[in-house]
Amino acid sequence: THMKTIYALVAGIACTLSGVAFAGPVNVNTATAQQLDSELHGVGPTIAQRIVEFRESNGRFASPSDLLQVKGVGQKTLARNDSNILLD
């Protein structure tokens, strides 16, 4: 039973790390909500949809910090995704 707990913990960590390893650069000016959800850490389907709607209403993001105008995107989310945010 103790070993099952350890295996479960290791499996959980592996799943978490695999998500991190496969996240990649995404163009926030052209990506779909589904792409944003899968490629940006801490961005789920709701925030991803808000990013798309904001972009459609306000035009292209000129800098990554423009994402802070989207409800639900804060400094931590922006910092975690800094290297994955493309604008062109």
C-alpha distances in whole Angstrom, upper triangle without the diagonal:
4,5,5,6,9,10,11,12,14,15,17,19,20,21,23,24,26,27,29,30,32,34,37,41,42,46,46,49,48,45,44,41,39,39,39,36,34,36,36,33,33,35,34,36,38,39,40,42,44,45,46,48,49,51,52,54,55,55,53,51,53,51,47,48,49,46,46,48,46,44,40,41,41,41,37,37,40,39,36,38,41,41,40,43,46,49,51
4,5,5,6,9,10,11,13,14,15,17,19,20,21,23,24,26,27,29,31,32,36,39,41,45,44,48,48,44,43,41,38,39,38,35,34,35,35,32,31,34,33,36,38,39,39,42,43,44,46,48,49,50,52,54,54,54,52,50,52,49,45,46,48,45,44,47,45,43,39,39,39,39,35,36,39,37,34,36,39,39,38,41,45,48,50
4,5,5,6,8,10,10,12,14,15,16,18,20,21,22,24,26,26,28,30,34,37,39,43,43,47,46,43,42,40,37,37,37,34,32,33,33,31,31,34,33,35,37,38,38,41,43,43,45,47,48,49,51,53,53,53,51,49,51,48,44,45,47,44,44,47,44,43,39,39,39,39,35,35,38,36,33,35,38,37,37,40,43,46,48
4,5,5,6,9,10,10,12,14,15,16,18,20,21,23,24,25,27,29,32,36,37,41,41,45,44,40,39,37,34,35,35,32,30,31,32,29,29,31,30,33,35,36,36,39,40,41,42,45,46,46,48,50,51,51,49,47,49,47,43,44,46,42,42,45,42,41,37,37,37,38,34,34,37,36,32,34,37,36,36,39,42,45,47
4,5,5,6,9,10,10,12,14,15,17,18,20,21,23,24,26,28,31,35,36,40,39,43,43,39,38,36,33,34,33,30,28,30,30,27,27,29,28,31,33,33,34,37,38,39,41,43,44,45,47,48,49,49,47,45,47,44,41,41,43,40,40,42,40,38,34,35,35,35,31,31,34,33,30,32,35,35,34,37,40,43,45
4,5,5,6,9,10,11,12,14,15,16,18,20,21,22,24,26,30,33,35,38,39,42,42,38,38,36,33,33,33,30,28,29,29,26,26,29,29,31,33,34,34,37,38,39,40,43,43,44,47,48,49,49,46,44,46,43,39,40,42,39,39,42,40,38,34,34,34,34,30,30,33,32,28,30,33,33,32,35,38,42,44
4,5,5,6,8,10,10,12,14,15,16,18,20,21,22,25,28,32,33,37,37,41,40,37,36,34,31,31,31,28,26,27,28,25,26,28,27,30,32,33,33,36,38,38,39,42,43,43,45,47,48,47,45,43,45,43,39,40,42,39,39,42,39,38,34,34,34,34,31,30,33,32,28,30,33,32,31,34,37,41,43
4,6,5,6,9,10,11,12,14,15,17,19,20,21,23,27,30,32,35,35,39,38,34,34,31,29,29,29,26,24,25,26,23,23,25,24,27,29,30,30,33,35,35,36,39,40,41,43,44,45,45,43,41,43,41,37,38,40,36,36,39,36,35,31,31,32,32,28,28,31,30,26,28,31,31,30,33,36,39,41
4,5,5,6,9,10,11,12,14,16,17,18,20,22,25,29,30,34,34,37,37,34,33,31,28,28,28,25,23,24,24,21,21,24,24,26,28,29,29,32,33,33,35,38,38,39,42,43,44,44,42,39,41,38,35,36,37,34,34,37,35,33,30,29,29,29,26,25,28,27,24,26,29,28,28,31,34,37,39
4,5,5,6,9,10,10,12,14,15,16,18,20,24,27,29,33,33,37,36,33,33,31,28,28,27,25,22,23,23,21,22,24,24,27,29,29,29,32,34,34,35,38,39,39,42,44,44,43,41,39,41,38,34,35,37,34,34,37,35,34,31,30,30,30,26,26,28,27,23,25,28,27,26,30,33,36,38
4,5,5,6,9,10,10,13,14,15,17,19,22,26,27,31,31,35,34,31,30,28,25,25,25,23,20,21,22,20,20,23,22,25,27,28,27,30,32,32,33,36,37,37,39,42,42,42,40,38,40,37,33,35,36,33,34,36,34,33,30,29,30,30,26,25,28,27,23,24,27,27,26,29,31,35,37
4,5,5,6,9,10,11,13,14,16,17,21,24,26,29,29,33,32,29,28,26,23,23,23,20,18,19,20,17,17,20,19,22,24,24,25,27,29,29,31,33,34,35,37,39,39,39,37,35,37,35,31,32,34,30,31,33,31,30,26,26,26,27,23,22,25,24,20,22,25,25,24,27,30,33,35
4,5,5,6,8,10,11,12,14,16,19,23,24,28,28,32,32,28,28,26,24,23,23,20,18,19,18,16,17,19,20,23,25,25,25,28,29,29,31,33,34,34,37,39,39,38,36,34,36,33,29,30,32,29,29,32,30,29,26,25,25,25,21,20,23,22,18,20,23,22,22,25,28,31,33
4,5,5,6,9,10,10,12,14,18,21,23,27,28,31,31,27,27,26,23,22,22,20,17,18,18,16,18,20,20,23,26,25,25,28,30,29,31,33,34,34,37,39,39,38,36,34,35,33,29,31,33,30,30,33,31,31,27,26,27,27,23,22,24,23,19,20,23,22,21,24,27,31,32
4,5,5,6,9,10,11,13,16,20,21,25,25,29,28,24,24,22,20,19,19,17,14,15,16,14,15,17,17,19,22,22,22,25,27,26,27,30,31,31,34,36,36,36,33,32,34,31,28,29,31,28,28,31,29,28,25,24,25,25,22,20,23,22,18,19,22,21,20,23,25,29,31
4,5,5,7,9,10,11,15,18,20,23,23,27,27,23,23,21,19,18,18,15,13,14,14,11,12,15,15,18,20,20,20,23,25,24,26,28,29,29,32,34,34,34,31,29,31,28,25,26,28,25,25,28,26,25,22,21,22,22,18,17,19,18,15,16,19,19,17,20,23,27,29
4,5,5,6,9,10,13,17,19,22,23,27,26,23,24,22,20,19,18,17,14,14,14,12,14,16,17,20,23,22,21,25,26,25,27,30,30,30,33,35,35,34,31,29,31,28,24,26,28,25,26,29,27,27,23,22,22,22,19,17,19,18,14,15,18,17,16,19,22,26,28
4,5,5,6,9,12,16,17,21,22,26,25,22,22,21,18,17,17,15,12,12,14,12,15,16,17,19,22,22,21,24,26,25,26,29,30,29,32,34,34,33,31,29,30,28,25,27,28,25,27,30,27,28,24,23,24,24,21,19,20,20,16,16,19,17,16,19,22,25,27
4,5,5,6,10,13,15,18,19,23,22,19,19,17,15,14,14,12,9,9,10,9,11,13,13,16,19,18,17,20,22,21,22,25,26,26,28,31,31,30,27,25,27,25,22,24,25,22,23,26,24,24,21,20,21,21,18,16,17,17,13,13,16,15,13,16,19,22,24
4,6,5,9,12,14,18,18,22,22,19,20,18,16,15,14,13,10,9,9,8,11,13,14,17,20,18,17,21,22,21,22,26,26,25,28,30,30,29,26,24,26,23,20,22,23,21,22,25,23,23,20,18,19,19,16,14,15,14,11,11,14,12,11,15,17,21,23
4,6,8,12,14,18,19,23,22,19,21,20,18,15,16,15,12,10,12,11,14,16,17,20,23,21,20,23,25,23,24,28,28,27,30,32,32,30,28,26,27,24,21,24,25,23,24,27,26,26,24,22,22,22,19,17,18,17,13,13,15,13,12,15,18,21,23
4,6,10,12,16,17,20,19,16,17,17,15,12,13,13,9,8,10,11,14,15,16,18,21,20,18,21,23,21,22,25,26,25,27,30,30,28,26,24,26,24,21,23,25,22,24,27,24,25,23,21,22,22,20,17,18,18,14,13,15,13,11,14,16,20,21
4,7,9,13,14,17,17,14,15,15,13,10,10,10,7,5,7,8,11,12,13,15,18,17,15,18,20,18,19,22,22,21,24,27,26,25,22,20,22,20,17,20,21,18,20,23,21,22,20,17,19,19,17,14,14,14,11,9,12,10,8,11,13,17,18
4,6,10,12,15,15,12,14,15,13,10,10,11,9,6,8,10,13,13,15,17,19,18,15,18,20,17,18,22,22,20,23,26,25,23,20,18,20,18,15,18,20,17,20,22,21,23,21,18,19,19,17,15,14,14,12,9,11,9,6,9,10,14,15
4,7,9,12,12,10,13,14,14,10,10,12,11,7,8,11,14,14,16,17,20,17,15,18,19,16,16,20,20,18,21,23,22,20,17,15,16,15,12,16,17,15,18,20,19,21,20,17,19,18,17,14,13,14,12,9,9,7,4,6,6,10,11
4,6,9,8,7,10,11,11,7,7,10,10,7,8,11,14,12,14,15,17,15,12,15,16,13,13,17,16,14,17,20,19,17,14,13,15,13,11,15,15,13,17,18,17,19,18,16,18,18,18,14,13,15,13,10,11,10,6,6,6,8,10
4,5,6,6,9,11,12,9,8,12,12,10,10,14,16,14,16,16,18,15,12,14,15,12,11,15,14,12,14,17,16,14,10,10,12,11,10,14,13,12,16,17,16,19,19,16,18,19,19,16,14,16,16,12,12,11,8,6,4,5,6
4,6,5,8,9,12,9,7,11,12,10,10,13,15,12,14,14,15,12,10,11,12,8,8,12,11,9,11,14,13,11,8,7,10,10,9,12,10,9,13,13,12,15,15,13,15,16,17,14,12,15,15,11,12,12,10,7,6,6,8
4,6,9,11,13,11,10,14,15,14,14,17,18,15,17,17,17,15,12,13,13,9,8,11,10,7,9,12,11,8,6,6,9,10,10,13,11,11,14,14,13,17,18,15,18,19,20,17,15,18,18,15,15,15,13,10,8,6,7
4,7,10,12,10,10,13,14,13,14,18,19,16,17,16,17,15,12,13,14,11,9,12,12,9,10,14,14,11,9,10,13,14,14,17,15,14,17,17,16,19,20,18,21,22,23,19,18,20,20,16,17,17,14,11,10,8,8
4,7,8,6,6,10,11,10,11,15,16,13,14,13,15,13,9,11,12,10,8,12,13,10,12,15,15,13,11,12,15,15,14,17,16,14,17,17,15,18,18,16,19,21,21,17,16,19,18,15,16,16,12,11,10,10,11
4,5,5,6,9,10,11,12,15,16,13,12,10,12,12,8,8,11,9,7,10,12,11,11,15,16,15,13,14,18,18,17,19,17,15,18,18,15,17,17,17,20,22,22,18,18,21,20,17,18,19,15,14,13,14,15
4,5,5,6,9,10,11,13,13,10,9,7,9,8,5,5,8,8,6,9,11,11,12,15,16,16,15,15,18,18,16,18,17,14,17,17,13,15,14,14,18,20,20,16,17,20,18,16,18,19,15,14,15,15,17
4,5,5,6,9,10,13,13,10,9,7,10,11,7,8,12,11,10,13,15,15,15,18,20,19,18,18,21,21,19,21,20,17,19,20,17,17,16,16,20,22,21,17,18,21,18,16,19,19,15,15,16,17,18
4,5,5,6,8,12,13,10,10,10,12,12,8,10,13,11,11,14,16,14,16,19,20,18,17,16,19,19,16,19,18,16,19,20,17,18,17,16,19,21,20,16,16,19,17,14,16,16,12,12,13,14,15
4,6,5,6,9,10,7,8,8,10,9,6,8,10,8,9,12,13,13,15,17,18,17,15,14,17,16,13,16,15,12,15,16,13,15,14,12,15,17,16,12,13,15,14,11,13,14,10,10,11,13,15
4,6,6,8,8,5,5,5,8,8,5,8,11,10,11,14,15,15,17,19,20,20,18,17,20,19,16,18,18,14,16,17,14,15,13,12,15,17,16,12,14,16,14,12,15,16,12,13,15,16,19
4,6,8,10,8,8,9,12,12,9,12,15,13,14,17,18,18,20,22,23,22,20,19,22,21,18,20,20,17,19,21,18,18,16,15,18,19,17,14,15,17,14,12,15,15,12,13,15,17,19
4,7,9,8,10,11,14,12,10,13,15,13,14,18,18,17,20,22,22,21,19,17,19,18,15,17,18,15,17,19,17,18,16,14,17,17,16,12,13,14,11,9,12,11,8,9,11,14,16
4,6,6,8,11,13,10,9,13,14,11,13,17,16,16,19,21,21,20,18,16,18,16,12,14,15,12,14,16,14,15,13,11,13,14,12,8,9,11,8,6,9,10,7,8,11,14,16
4,6,8,12,13,11,11,15,15,14,16,19,19,19,22,24,23,23,21,18,20,18,14,16,17,14,15,17,15,16,13,11,12,12,10,7,9,10,7,6,10,11,9,11,14,17,20
4,6,10,11,9,10,13,14,13,16,18,18,19,21,23,23,23,21,19,21,19,15,16,17,13,13,16,14,13,10,9,10,11,9,6,9,11,8,9,12,14,12,13,17,19,22
4,7,8,6,6,10,10,10,12,14,15,16,18,20,20,20,19,17,19,18,14,15,15,12,13,14,11,11,9,8,10,13,11,8,10,12,10,10,13,15,12,12,15,17,20
4,6,6,6,9,10,11,12,14,15,17,18,20,21,21,20,19,22,21,18,18,18,14,15,17,13,12,10,11,13,16,14,11,14,16,14,13,17,18,15,15,18,20,22
4,6,5,6,9,10,11,12,14,15,17,18,20,20,20,19,23,22,19,20,19,15,17,17,13,13,11,13,16,19,18,14,16,19,17,16,19,20,17,17,19,20,22
4,5,5,6,9,10,11,12,14,15,16,18,19,19,18,22,21,19,19,18,14,15,15,11,10,9,11,14,18,17,14,16,19,18,17,20,22,19,18,20,21,23
4,5,5,6,9,10,10,12,14,15,16,17,17,15,19,18,15,15,14,11,11,12,8,7,6,7,11,14,14,11,12,16,15,14,16,19,16,15,17,18,21
4,5,5,6,9,10,11,13,14,15,16,15,14,18,17,14,16,14,11,13,13,10,10,10,10,13,16,16,12,13,16,15,13,16,17,14,13,15,16,18
4,5,5,6,9,10,11,12,14,15,15,15,19,19,17,18,16,12,14,14,10,11,11,12,16,19,19,15,16,20,19,17,19,21,18,16,17,17,20
4,5,5,6,8,10,10,12,13,14,13,17,17,15,15,13,10,11,10,7,7,8,9,13,16,17,14,15,18,18,17,18,21,18,16,17,17,20
4,6,5,6,9,10,10,11,10,10,13,13,12,12,10,7,10,9,6,9,9,9,12,15,16,13,13,16,16,14,16,18,15,12,14,13,16
4,5,5,6,9,10,10,10,11,14,15,14,15,13,11,13,12,10,12,13,13,16,19,20,16,16,19,19,17,18,19,17,14,14,13,15
4,5,5,6,8,10,11,12,16,17,16,17,14,12,14,12,9,11,13,14,17,20,21,18,18,22,22,19,21,23,20,17,18,16,18
4,5,5,6,8,9,9,13,14,13,14,10,9,11,8,7,9,12,12,15,17,19,17,16,20,20,18,19,21,19,16,16,15,17
4,5,5,5,6,7,11,12,12,13,10,9,12,10,9,12,15,14,17,19,20,18,16,20,21,18,18,20,18,14,14,12,14
4,6,6,8,10,14,16,16,17,14,13,16,13,12,15,17,17,20,22,24,21,20,24,24,21,22,23,21,18,17,15,16
4,6,9,11,14,16,17,17,13,13,15,12,11,14,17,17,20,22,24,22,21,24,25,23,23,25,23,20,19,17,18
4,7,8,11,13,14,14,11,11,13,10,11,14,17,16,18,20,23,21,19,23,24,21,21,23,22,18,18,15,17
4,7,9,12,14,14,11,12,15,12,13,16,19,17,20,21,24,21,19,22,24,21,20,22,20,16,15,12,13
4,6,9,11,12,9,10,14,12,13,16,18,16,19,20,22,19,17,20,21,18,17,18,17,13,12,8,10
4,6,7,8,6,7,10,10,11,15,16,14,15,16,18,16,13,16,18,15,14,16,14,11,10,7,10
4,7,8,7,9,12,12,14,17,19,16,17,17,19,18,14,17,19,16,14,16,15,11,10,7,9
4,5,6,8,10,11,13,16,17,14,14,14,16,15,11,13,15,13,11,13,13,9,9,7,10
4,5,6,8,10,11,14,14,11,11,11,13,11,7,10,12,9,8,10,10,7,8,8,11
4,5,6,8,10,13,13,10,9,9,11,11,7,10,12,11,9,13,13,10,12,11,15
4,5,6,8,11,13,10,11,11,14,12,10,13,15,13,12,15,15,11,12,11,14
4,5,5,9,9,7,8,9,12,10,8,11,13,11,11,14,13,10,12,11,15
4,5,7,8,5,6,7,10,9,8,11,13,12,12,16,15,13,15,15,18
4,6,9,7,9,11,14,12,11,15,17,16,16,19,18,15,17,16,19
4,6,6,8,11,13,11,11,15,16,15,16,19,17,15,16,16,19
4,6,8,12,13,12,12,16,17,16,18,21,19,17,20,19,23
4,6,10,11,9,11,14,14,14,16,19,18,16,19,20,23
4,7,8,6,7,10,11,11,12,16,15,13,16,16,20
4,5,5,6,9,10,11,12,16,15,14,17,18,22
4,6,5,6,9,10,10,14,15,14,17,18,22
4,5,5,6,9,10,13,14,14,17,19,23
4,5,5,6,9,12,11,11,15,17,20
4,6,5,6,9,10,9,12,14,17
4,5,5,8,10,10,14,16,19
4,6,8,9,10,14,16,20
4,6,5,6,10,13,16
4,6,6,9,11,14
4,6,8,11,14
4,6,10,12
4,7,10
4,6
4
